[in-house]
Amino acid sequence: LAGRLISGPLGPKQARKMLRIFVSVLLNMRSITRDYDAPDPRFVVLSGVIDELRRRGHVVLVQSVTEAQGRTAEVMRLKEGGVYRKGATVDLAIRWWASSPTVGPPEDDVPTVYFENGFTAGDVTVDPGGLLGSSAYLETLQTDIQVNYDDTKCRDFIQNRKRSVNWSKRPQEQQRRQQQQDTRRLPQEGYVFVPTQKLTDLSITQYSNVTMPELLRKTARFCGERKLPLVVKIHPHVSDSEHKRQGAIVDGKLTALAGSGNSVVLSNASIADLVGNAKFIVVLNGGTIVDSMYMESPVLTTAYNMFQNTDAVLFDDDVKRGLARIDDLVDDGAWDDTRRLRQRQVVCWLAAKSMNVNKAPNENIRVLEFHFRRRLQDPSFSFR
Protein backbone atom coordinates (compact mmCIF):
# COMPACT_ATOMS: atom_id res chain seq x y z
CA LEU A 1 0.00 0.00 0.00
CA ALA A 2 1.05 3.56 -0.58
CA GLY A 3 1.95 5.42 2.60
CA ARG A 4 -0.57 7.86 3.94
CA LEU A 5 -0.16 11.28 2.31
CA ILE A 6 -0.41 14.28 4.61
CA SER A 7 1.28 16.83 2.35
CA GLY A 8 3.58 17.01 -0.63
CA PRO A 9 3.38 15.32 -4.03
CA LEU A 10 3.15 11.65 -4.77
CA GLY A 11 6.45 10.47 -6.19
CA PRO A 12 6.53 8.46 -9.43
CA LYS A 13 7.07 5.19 -7.55
CA GLN A 14 4.25 5.86 -5.10
CA ALA A 15 1.89 6.72 -7.96
CA ARG A 16 2.33 3.22 -9.37
CA LYS A 17 1.17 1.60 -6.12
CA MET A 18 -2.35 0.90 -5.06
CA LEU A 19 -4.00 3.98 -3.57
CA ARG A 20 -6.65 4.23 -0.89
CA ILE A 21 -9.18 6.77 -2.11
CA PHE A 22 -12.13 8.28 -0.29
CA VAL A 23 -15.17 9.26 -2.39
CA SER A 24 -18.28 10.96 -1.02
CA VAL A 25 -21.36 9.68 -2.82
CA LEU A 26 -24.68 11.42 -3.27
CA LEU A 27 -27.77 10.56 -5.27
CA ASN A 28 -30.36 13.31 -5.66
CA MET A 29 -32.73 12.61 -8.53
CA ARG A 30 -33.92 16.22 -8.41
CA SER A 31 -30.59 17.97 -8.28
CA ILE A 32 -31.10 19.27 -11.83
CA THR A 33 -34.87 19.18 -12.31
CA ARG A 34 -37.23 20.26 -9.55
CA ASP A 35 -40.54 18.78 -10.71
CA TYR A 36 -39.56 15.30 -11.84
CA ASP A 37 -36.86 12.69 -11.26
CA ALA A 38 -33.82 12.68 -13.53
CA PRO A 39 -30.37 11.10 -13.27
CA ASP A 40 -27.95 12.87 -10.93
CA PRO A 41 -24.85 13.62 -13.08
CA ARG A 42 -22.58 13.41 -10.05
CA PHE A 43 -23.71 9.90 -9.20
CA VAL A 44 -23.66 8.72 -12.82
CA VAL A 45 -20.11 9.95 -13.33
CA LEU A 46 -18.64 8.84 -10.01
CA SER A 47 -20.21 5.38 -10.17
CA GLY A 48 -18.25 4.72 -13.34
CA VAL A 49 -15.10 6.27 -11.90
CA ILE A 50 -15.32 4.18 -8.71
CA ASP A 51 -15.84 0.95 -10.65
CA GLU A 52 -12.87 1.70 -12.94
CA LEU A 53 -10.53 2.67 -10.10
CA ARG A 54 -11.39 -0.55 -8.31
CA ARG A 55 -10.84 -2.51 -11.50
CA ARG A 56 -7.34 -1.01 -11.63
CA GLY A 57 -6.64 -2.33 -8.13
CA HIS A 58 -7.15 0.80 -6.04
CA VAL A 59 -9.10 0.68 -2.79
CA VAL A 60 -12.06 3.05 -3.01
CA LEU A 61 -13.87 3.75 0.26
CA VAL A 62 -17.24 5.42 -0.19
CA GLN A 63 -19.51 7.25 2.21
CA SER A 64 -22.96 8.60 1.45
CA VAL A 65 -23.55 12.25 2.31
CA THR A 66 -26.87 11.32 3.96
CA GLU A 67 -28.06 8.15 5.69
CA ALA A 68 -31.23 7.99 3.57
CA GLN A 69 -29.30 8.07 0.30
CA GLY A 70 -26.92 5.49 1.67
CA ARG A 71 -29.75 2.95 1.85
CA THR A 72 -30.65 3.13 -1.85
CA ALA A 73 -29.85 0.11 -3.99
CA GLU A 74 -27.55 2.12 -6.25
CA VAL A 75 -25.42 3.36 -3.35
CA MET A 76 -25.47 -0.03 -1.59
CA ARG A 77 -23.87 -1.56 -4.69
CA LEU A 78 -20.96 0.87 -4.46
CA LYS A 79 -20.62 0.19 -0.72
CA GLU A 80 -20.06 -3.49 -1.40
CA GLY A 81 -16.59 -2.63 -2.68
CA GLY A 82 -15.56 -0.71 0.43
CA VAL A 83 -17.03 1.73 2.97
CA TYR A 84 -15.18 4.55 4.68
CA ARG A 85 -15.00 4.24 8.47
CA LYS A 86 -13.84 7.07 10.68
CA GLY A 87 -10.09 6.93 11.16
CA ALA A 88 -9.43 4.81 8.07
CA THR A 89 -6.14 5.46 6.29
CA VAL A 90 -6.73 7.36 3.04
CA ASP A 91 -4.26 8.68 0.47
CA LEU A 92 -6.58 10.92 -1.58
CA ALA A 93 -10.13 12.25 -1.31
CA ILE A 94 -12.78 13.10 -3.90
CA ARG A 95 -15.32 15.08 -1.94
CA TRP A 96 -18.67 16.73 -2.69
CA TRP A 97 -18.08 20.45 -2.31
CA ALA A 98 -21.01 21.05 0.06
CA SER A 99 -20.66 17.93 2.18
CA SER A 100 -20.50 18.12 5.96
CA PRO A 101 -17.02 18.06 7.57
CA THR A 102 -18.18 14.96 9.41
CA VAL A 103 -18.34 13.05 6.11
CA GLY A 104 -15.02 11.45 5.20
CA PRO A 105 -11.51 12.09 6.52
CA PRO A 106 -10.46 15.50 7.87
CA GLU A 107 -9.91 17.76 4.85
CA ASP A 108 -6.63 19.14 6.17
CA ASP A 109 -5.12 15.67 6.45
CA VAL A 110 -5.74 14.33 2.95
CA PRO A 111 -5.10 15.86 -0.50
CA THR A 112 -8.59 16.54 -1.82
CA VAL A 113 -10.40 17.59 -4.97
CA TYR A 114 -14.00 18.77 -4.83
CA PHE A 115 -16.87 18.10 -7.22
CA GLU A 116 -20.32 19.50 -7.91
CA ASN A 117 -22.86 19.64 -10.73
CA GLY A 118 -21.25 21.61 -13.52
CA PHE A 119 -22.24 24.57 -15.67
CA THR A 120 -23.71 22.76 -18.68
CA ALA A 121 -25.73 19.61 -19.34
CA GLY A 122 -24.20 16.49 -17.82
CA ASP A 123 -21.09 18.24 -16.53
CA VAL A 124 -19.52 17.66 -13.12
CA THR A 125 -17.08 20.37 -12.08
CA VAL A 126 -13.86 19.34 -10.32
CA ASP A 127 -11.56 21.75 -8.48
CA PRO A 128 -8.72 21.24 -5.98
CA GLY A 129 -9.65 24.37 -4.06
CA GLY A 130 -13.42 24.35 -4.08
CA LEU A 131 -15.95 26.28 -6.11
CA LEU A 132 -16.58 29.96 -6.83
CA GLY A 133 -14.12 32.25 -5.06
CA SER A 134 -12.38 29.25 -3.48
CA SER A 135 -11.26 27.82 -6.82
CA ALA A 136 -7.64 26.76 -7.09
CA TYR A 137 -7.63 28.40 -10.54
CA LEU A 138 -8.85 31.81 -9.36
CA GLU A 139 -5.54 33.61 -9.95
CA THR A 140 -4.30 31.62 -12.95
CA LEU A 141 -7.37 30.91 -15.09
CA GLN A 142 -6.69 33.72 -17.57
CA THR A 143 -3.39 32.01 -18.43
CA ASP A 144 -4.59 28.42 -18.01
CA ILE A 145 -7.32 28.74 -20.64
CA GLN A 146 -4.82 29.81 -23.30
CA VAL A 147 -2.57 26.75 -23.01
CA ASN A 148 -2.79 24.57 -26.16
CA TYR A 149 -5.93 26.44 -27.24
CA ASP A 150 -7.28 25.80 -30.75
CA ASP A 151 -9.90 28.38 -31.70
CA THR A 152 -11.21 26.47 -34.72
CA LYS A 153 -11.82 23.32 -32.68
CA CYS A 154 -13.36 25.34 -29.87
CA ARG A 155 -15.76 27.16 -32.18
CA ASP A 156 -16.82 23.82 -33.69
CA PHE A 157 -17.36 22.35 -30.22
CA ILE A 158 -19.53 25.27 -29.14
CA GLN A 159 -21.61 25.20 -32.30
CA ASN A 160 -22.16 21.46 -32.04
CA ARG A 161 -23.18 21.69 -28.41
CA LYS A 162 -25.59 24.55 -29.04
CA ARG A 163 -27.43 22.47 -31.64
CA SER A 164 -29.07 20.73 -28.71
CA VAL A 165 -31.95 22.54 -27.01
CA ASN A 166 -30.63 21.30 -23.68
CA TRP A 167 -26.98 22.34 -23.70
CA SER A 168 -27.46 24.50 -20.60
CA LYS A 169 -27.33 22.98 -17.12
CA ARG A 170 -31.09 22.63 -16.78
CA PRO A 171 -33.60 21.36 -19.39
CA GLN A 172 -34.96 24.11 -21.64
CA GLU A 173 -37.85 22.48 -23.56
CA GLN A 174 -40.52 24.01 -21.35
CA GLN A 175 -38.78 27.37 -21.46
CA ARG A 176 -38.70 27.25 -25.25
CA ARG A 177 -42.46 26.74 -25.25
CA GLN A 178 -42.82 29.57 -22.77
CA GLN A 179 -40.77 31.76 -25.13
CA GLN A 180 -43.70 31.80 -27.56
CA GLN A 181 -45.95 33.24 -24.83
CA ASP A 182 -43.35 35.79 -23.75
CA THR A 183 -42.56 37.10 -27.24
CA ARG A 184 -45.13 39.88 -27.19
CA ARG A 185 -43.91 41.19 -23.84
CA LEU A 186 -40.16 40.71 -24.22
CA PRO A 187 -38.07 43.50 -25.69
CA GLN A 188 -36.44 42.22 -28.85
CA GLU A 189 -32.98 43.38 -27.77
CA GLY A 190 -31.17 46.03 -25.79
CA TYR A 191 -32.47 44.92 -22.39
CA VAL A 192 -30.59 44.13 -19.19
CA PHE A 193 -31.07 40.53 -18.10
CA VAL A 194 -30.86 39.33 -14.51
CA PRO A 195 -31.20 35.60 -13.74
CA THR A 196 -31.90 35.08 -10.05
CA GLN A 197 -30.25 32.63 -7.67
CA LYS A 198 -31.61 30.91 -4.58
CA LEU A 199 -31.82 33.55 -1.88
CA THR A 200 -29.98 31.57 0.80
CA ASP A 201 -27.67 29.57 -1.43
CA LEU A 202 -24.13 29.01 -0.21
CA SER A 203 -22.88 30.84 -3.29
CA ILE A 204 -24.50 34.02 -1.95
CA THR A 205 -24.22 33.65 1.83
CA GLN A 206 -20.47 32.93 1.68
CA TYR A 207 -19.31 34.58 -1.55
CA SER A 208 -21.37 37.73 -2.06
CA ASN A 209 -21.39 41.15 -0.44
CA VAL A 210 -24.96 41.79 -1.64
CA THR A 211 -28.13 39.73 -1.49
CA MET A 212 -30.19 38.75 -4.50
CA PRO A 213 -32.98 41.25 -3.69
CA GLU A 214 -30.36 44.00 -3.34
CA LEU A 215 -28.91 43.18 -6.74
CA LEU A 216 -32.39 43.29 -8.29
CA ARG A 217 -33.26 46.61 -6.68
CA LYS A 218 -30.00 48.28 -7.65
CA THR A 219 -30.26 47.00 -11.22
CA ALA A 220 -33.87 48.18 -11.55
CA ARG A 221 -32.93 51.64 -10.30
CA PHE A 222 -30.04 51.78 -12.78
CA CYS A 223 -32.30 50.68 -15.64
CA GLY A 224 -34.77 53.38 -14.70
CA GLU A 225 -32.06 56.03 -14.77
CA ARG A 226 -30.73 54.93 -18.16
CA LYS A 227 -34.10 54.00 -19.69
CA LEU A 228 -33.12 50.38 -20.25
CA PRO A 229 -35.71 47.57 -20.27
CA LEU A 230 -35.16 44.96 -17.55
CA VAL A 231 -35.85 41.24 -17.91
CA VAL A 232 -35.69 38.88 -14.93
CA LYS A 233 -35.84 35.09 -14.88
CA ILE A 234 -36.43 33.33 -11.56
CA HIS A 235 -34.14 30.41 -10.86
CA PRO A 236 -35.92 27.26 -12.10
CA HIS A 237 -34.93 25.19 -9.07
CA VAL A 238 -36.31 27.34 -6.25
CA SER A 239 -39.19 26.16 -4.07
CA ASP A 240 -42.75 27.33 -4.77
CA SER A 241 -42.68 29.67 -1.79
CA GLU A 242 -39.41 31.26 -2.84
CA HIS A 243 -40.65 31.54 -6.42
CA LYS A 244 -43.61 33.57 -5.14
CA ARG A 245 -41.35 35.73 -3.00
CA GLN A 246 -38.99 36.49 -5.87
CA GLY A 247 -41.91 37.11 -8.23
CA ALA A 248 -43.43 39.58 -5.77
CA ILE A 249 -40.15 41.51 -5.68
CA VAL A 250 -40.10 41.78 -9.47
CA ASP A 251 -43.77 42.66 -9.90
CA GLY A 252 -43.81 45.19 -7.10
CA LYS A 253 -40.61 46.88 -6.03
CA LEU A 254 -38.69 46.55 -9.27
CA THR A 255 -41.42 48.05 -11.42
CA ALA A 256 -41.60 51.03 -9.09
CA LEU A 257 -37.84 51.48 -9.03
CA ALA A 258 -37.53 51.25 -12.81
CA GLY A 259 -39.96 54.14 -13.20
CA SER A 260 -43.15 54.64 -15.13
CA GLY A 261 -43.00 53.76 -18.80
CA ASN A 262 -39.90 51.56 -18.41
CA SER A 263 -40.36 47.87 -19.14
CA VAL A 264 -39.80 45.27 -16.42
CA VAL A 265 -40.58 41.74 -17.61
CA LEU A 266 -40.59 38.52 -15.60
CA SER A 267 -39.84 35.75 -18.10
CA ASN A 268 -39.51 31.98 -18.10
CA ALA A 269 -38.11 31.80 -21.61
CA SER A 270 -35.06 29.77 -22.64
CA ILE A 271 -31.89 30.99 -20.95
CA ALA A 272 -30.06 30.92 -24.29
CA ASP A 273 -32.61 33.23 -25.89
CA LEU A 274 -32.66 35.60 -22.93
CA VAL A 275 -28.88 35.76 -22.76
CA GLY A 276 -28.36 35.96 -26.49
CA ASN A 277 -30.64 38.97 -27.00
CA ALA A 278 -29.61 40.99 -23.94
CA LYS A 279 -27.49 44.13 -24.04
CA PHE A 280 -25.69 42.64 -21.08
CA ILE A 281 -26.29 40.17 -18.23
CA VAL A 282 -26.02 40.95 -14.52
CA VAL A 283 -25.40 38.01 -12.20
CA LEU A 284 -24.01 37.43 -8.75
CA ASN A 285 -22.02 34.25 -9.42
CA GLY A 286 -24.52 31.73 -10.81
CA GLY A 287 -24.16 29.34 -13.72
CA THR A 288 -25.62 31.83 -16.19
CA ILE A 289 -22.12 33.29 -16.32
CA VAL A 290 -21.14 30.33 -18.48
CA ASP A 291 -24.38 30.45 -20.50
CA SER A 292 -23.38 34.03 -21.31
CA MET A 293 -19.96 32.87 -22.45
CA TYR A 294 -21.49 30.31 -24.79
CA MET A 295 -23.46 33.15 -26.40
CA GLU A 296 -20.44 35.53 -26.22
CA SER A 297 -22.64 38.05 -24.41
CA PRO A 298 -21.30 40.76 -22.08
CA VAL A 299 -21.70 39.73 -18.46
CA LEU A 300 -21.21 41.57 -15.17
CA THR A 301 -20.51 39.44 -12.09
CA THR A 302 -20.74 41.03 -8.66
CA ALA A 303 -19.99 38.12 -6.33
CA TYR A 304 -16.80 36.13 -6.00
CA ASN A 305 -16.34 33.41 -8.63
CA MET A 306 -13.59 31.52 -10.42
CA PHE A 307 -13.88 33.68 -13.57
CA GLN A 308 -13.56 37.08 -11.92
CA ASN A 309 -9.90 37.61 -12.87
CA THR A 310 -10.42 36.84 -16.56
CA ASP A 311 -11.47 39.09 -19.42
CA ALA A 312 -14.38 36.71 -20.09
CA VAL A 313 -16.42 38.67 -17.52
CA LEU A 314 -16.46 42.10 -15.96
CA PHE A 315 -16.20 41.72 -12.19
CA ASP A 316 -17.09 44.46 -9.73
CA ASP A 317 -18.33 43.85 -6.18
CA ASP A 318 -19.81 47.37 -6.18
CA VAL A 319 -23.07 46.84 -8.07
CA LYS A 320 -23.78 50.46 -8.96
CA ARG A 321 -20.26 51.04 -10.21
CA GLY A 322 -20.21 47.75 -12.09
CA LEU A 323 -23.48 48.49 -13.88
CA ALA A 324 -22.17 51.83 -15.10
CA ARG A 325 -18.90 50.24 -16.21
CA ILE A 326 -20.44 47.47 -18.27
CA ASP A 327 -23.09 49.70 -19.84
CA ASP A 328 -20.42 52.17 -20.93
CA LEU A 329 -18.19 49.31 -22.07
CA VAL A 330 -20.89 47.94 -24.35
CA ASP A 331 -21.88 51.40 -25.64
CA ASP A 332 -18.24 52.12 -26.51
CA GLY A 333 -17.87 48.83 -28.38
CA ALA A 334 -15.22 47.70 -25.90
CA TRP A 335 -16.74 44.25 -25.35
CA ASP A 336 -14.44 43.25 -28.16
CA ASP A 337 -13.02 40.20 -29.93
CA THR A 338 -10.46 39.67 -27.19
CA ARG A 339 -13.17 39.35 -24.54
CA ARG A 340 -15.21 37.04 -26.76
CA LEU A 341 -12.07 34.94 -27.36
CA ARG A 342 -11.56 34.66 -23.61
CA GLN A 343 -15.16 33.51 -23.25
CA ARG A 344 -14.65 30.74 -25.80
CA GLN A 345 -11.42 29.75 -24.11
CA VAL A 346 -13.15 29.45 -20.74
CA VAL A 347 -15.98 27.39 -22.24
CA CYS A 348 -13.65 24.91 -23.89
CA TRP A 349 -11.31 24.72 -20.89
CA LEU A 350 -14.28 23.90 -18.67
CA ALA A 351 -15.51 21.24 -21.10
CA ALA A 352 -12.11 19.58 -21.13
CA LYS A 353 -11.48 19.84 -17.39
CA SER A 354 -14.94 18.72 -16.22
CA MET A 355 -16.25 15.20 -15.90
CA ASN A 356 -19.37 14.46 -17.91
CA VAL A 357 -22.00 11.74 -18.12
CA ASN A 358 -21.12 11.25 -21.80
CA LYS A 359 -17.43 10.68 -21.13
CA ALA A 360 -16.13 7.17 -20.51
CA PRO A 361 -14.84 6.40 -17.00
CA ASN A 362 -11.25 6.48 -18.29
CA GLU A 363 -11.82 10.00 -19.63
CA ASN A 364 -13.33 11.17 -16.36
CA ILE A 365 -10.39 9.69 -14.46
CA ARG A 366 -8.06 11.73 -16.68
CA VAL A 367 -9.98 14.82 -15.59
CA LEU A 368 -9.43 13.87 -11.95
CA GLU A 369 -5.74 13.28 -12.65
CA PHE A 370 -5.41 16.80 -14.08
CA HIS A 371 -6.83 18.36 -10.94
CA PHE A 372 -4.87 16.13 -8.55
CA ARG A 373 -1.67 17.13 -10.36
CA ARG A 374 -2.55 20.73 -9.52
CA ARG A 375 -3.39 19.82 -5.93
CA LEU A 376 -0.27 17.70 -5.42
CA GLN A 377 1.98 19.90 -7.55
CA ASP A 378 3.13 16.73 -9.23
CA PRO A 379 2.83 16.72 -13.05
CA SER A 380 3.56 12.98 -13.18
CA PHE A 381 0.69 11.83 -10.98
CA SER A 382 -1.78 9.36 -12.43
CA PHE A 383 -4.18 6.61 -11.34
CA ARG A 384 -2.33 3.80 -13.06
N, C-alpha and C positions, 0 to 999 in steps of 0.2 A: 504493500500500500504506500501511496505517497504520504509524506509527512504532513502534519497539519500546517496550513499556511496561515500565519497571523499577519504578515506584511511582506512586501517585496515580491519580485516576479518569480514565476515558476521557471526553473532552469530547463534546458532542452531535455535532459535525462528524466527529470521529474515529469515533464509533460507527456512522456511516453508511457508512464505508469498508470495504473488504474486510479481514477480519482473518485472521491466521495463527494457527491454533489447534492446540495439541498435545493428542492424546488417547491415553492408554494403553489398550490393548485386551487383554482376557483372555477365554478361552473354556474354562471348566471345567464339563463336563457333569455333574459330581457335586458341584457347589458347594452344592446344596440337598439332594439325595438321595444317600445313601452307597452304596446297593446296586444302583442302576440309573441309566442315563443319563437326563437330563432337561435341557431348555433352561436355559442360564445367563441369568438375568434381566439381568445387567449387559451381556452381549454383545447380547442381543435389543434392549434399549433403545438402547444406544449405536450399534449398526449403523444404526438408523433415524435417530438424531440426526446421525450423520456424513453420511449420504446427503443429509439435508435441508439441513444447513449448506453442503455443497458445491453443492447445487442453487441456493442463494441467492448463490453466488459467493465464499464464503469458502474459504480454503486450509486444509484439515484434514490435518495430518501425524500419522500413527499409528505406534505402536511396540508390539509385543507384549511382554507382561511376561516371557515365556519364549521361547526359540528354538523349542522343539517346537510350542508353540501357534501361533507365527508361520508355520509351514509348513502349517497346515490350509487347506483350500480356502476356508472362510468368511473367515478372516483375510486370506488372499492377495487376495481380492476387494477388501477395504477398502484394502489396500496399493496397489492399482493407482491409486488417486486421490491418493496422496502418502504418503511414508514419512519419518519424522523421522530426520535425521542429526545427530550430535553437532555442536553449534555453530550449528545452524540458527536463524535469527531467528524468534521466536515471540512473539505478543502476549498470549495467554492459554493456560492449561493446564487440562485436565480429567484428573485423575490418580487411578488406583486408590489407595486409602488405604494399602494394605500393600505397594505396589510398591517395588522397590529404588531408592535414590537415583541409581543409574547409568542408570535408565530415564527418558528424557525430559530436558528442560532443567533446570538447577539450580533448585530450588524457591524459593530466595530471590530469583531474578532475574525471575520471571514470576508475575503474579497467577494464583492457582490455586484451583480448587475440587476437593474430593475426593469419590469415590463408593465405595460398597460395597453388597452385598446388604442390603436393608432389613429392616424388622421384621415385615412381613406379606407374604402371598403376592404375588409378582410385583413387589414394591417394590424400588427402588434409591435408597438414601439419598444425599443430596448435602449437603455442608457445606463452607464456606470455611475452616474451621479444622482439620478432621479429625473423628474420631469420638470418642465417649465423653467423657472429661474434657478433650479438646482441642477440643471443639465451639466454633464461633464464637458459638453461642447460649447458652452455659453460663450467663452472668450475666443474660441478658435474656429467656429463654424464658417465664418466668412472665408477663411483660407481652406478649410477642409472640403467644402463643396466644390472647389475649383480643381482639386487633384484628379487627374486622369479624366477630366470632363470632356464629353463628346456632344456638342450641341445638336448635331443632326440626329444622333440616336435618341437624345433626350426629347427633342421635339416630336419624333415619331412615337416614342413611348407615351407622351402626354396625349397626343391625338388619338392613339389607339385606346387609351384608357377612357377618354372622354366620350368615346362612341357608345359606351354603356350609360344607361340612364342612372345607374346606381354606382357611380365611381366615388361619390362622396361617402363619408363614414356611415351615414344613416340612409335607409331606403328613400327614394325620391318619387316613386310612382304616384303616390297620393298627392304629393306636392305639385307634380306636373299637371294632374287633373285640376287641382285647386288653382293653378296658374290661369286656366281658362276663365275662372270666375273672377279672378283678381284683375284681369287685363284692363277692364274699364276704369278701375280705380287707380292702378299703378301708374306713376309717371313713366314715360317711355325710357327716359335716361336723365342724367344730371342730378339724381337724388343722392342723398347720404343714406347708407344702409347700416343699420345696427342689428346684429344677431344677438339675442340675449343668452346669458348663461344661467345656470341654477344659482339662486340667490345666496345659498350657503355652501356652495361647492368649495372644496379645498383649494381649488385654483384661485378663488377670490379671497377666502378668509386668510390664506397664508401668503399670497403672492400679489395682492393688489392693495393700493393705497385708497382706492375708491370702491364703493359698492356698485352693483349693477343699476339700482335706481338712480344713484348719483350720476353715473355715466349717461343714462338716458336723459335726465333733466338738463345736464350741461350741454348735451348735443342738441336737444330740442331748442334750447335758448339760442345757441349758436346758429342753428338753421333759421330761426326766426329773424335774427339780426342780418343774416346774409341772404334771406329769401330763397333758401334751398329746401326743396321737398325732403321729407324724412320718411323712410320706410323701416319698419321694425318687424323682425320675425322672432317669435317666442321659441325658445329652445324646445325641440320636439320630444324631449325625454323628461320634462318636468311633470310633477304630479298635477292632478286636476285642480287642486286648491291653489297651487302656485301659478298655474296657467291663468286662473281667474285674477289672481293678484297682479301678475305682470300685465295682463290685458287691461285691468282697471287703471294702471299707471299710464299706459299708452293712450287710452281713450279719454282720460280725464286730464291729468296734469300736463302731459306732453303737448296736447292740442292747445292748451292755454298758453304754455310757454312759447310755442312756435308762433303764436300770433294769429289773428284773424286773417283768413284768406291764404294762409300757407298750408300746404298739404301735409298731413300726417297719416300714414297708411299702415295698418297692422295687416301683415300678409303671411300666408302659409304656402307661398309658391316655392318652387324648386330653388334650392340654395344657389345652384349654378346660374340660374336666370337672374336672381336678385343680385348676386355678386357681379355678374358679367355686365349688367346694365347700369351699375351704380357709378356715380362720379368718384366716390371713394367709400371705403368700408371702415367703420369704427368698431373696435372690438377690445375687450379687456385682454384675454389671452386664450380664448377658445379655439377650437379646431377650424373655425371659419378662416383663420389666418391662412391655412394651407389651401382651403378652397379658393381663396383670393389669389394665391400664387398660381394655381392651376389656370385661372382665368387671366393672369397677368394684370390684375386690377390693383390700384393703389390701396394700401391698407395701413391704418393707424392703429398701433397697439399701445395700450396705456397701463398694462400690468405686466409683471415680469414673466418673461418667456424665453425659450432657447433661441429664438430668432432675433432678439432685440438688438444685437450688435452686428447684424447684417444689413446690407442695402436692399434686401428683399422686403423689408417693412420700414415704416417710420415709427420709431418708439419715442414716446414722451409720457412720463408719469404725471405731468400736469395736463389735464384734459383740455382746458381752455386754450392753453398755448399750443398743444398738439393739433387741435382742430384748425387753428389759424395757420399753422405751418403746413399741414397737408393740403388745405384748400388753396393756399397760395402756390404750393409746389405744383399742384395739378394745373392751376390756371396759367402758370408760367411755362408749362410744358416740360417741367423738370423731372416728372416721373418718366424717365427716359429708357433707352434701350439697355443701358447698364443695369438699371434696377430690374427690368423685366428679365434680363439674363440671370441675375442673381436669384430671382424667383424660380426660374426653371432649374437652376442648379440645386436649389434647396429641395424642390420636388423630387428630382431624380436621385439626389443623395438619400433622402428619406426612403424612397422606394427600395434602394439597394441595401440600406442599413436597417430596414425593418423586417421582421418575420411576417409571413403572410400565409393565409390558409391555402393559397394556390401554389405555394412553394413546397417542394419535397422536404422531408425531415433533414436530409443532408444539407440542403440549401439554408434552412433555418438555423442549423448548427453552425454554418459558416458565418451567419450574422452574429450569433452569440460569440463566436471566436473573435470577430472583429472588435466587439465591445470589451471582451475580457482582455484583449491585448492592450487596449487603452487603460483599463483599470489596473492591470498588472505591470504596465509599462514594459511589456515583453513582446516584441514583434514576432517571436517564434512560437508563441503559445498556440496549441491546437488540441482539440479533443480527438486524439488519434484512436 
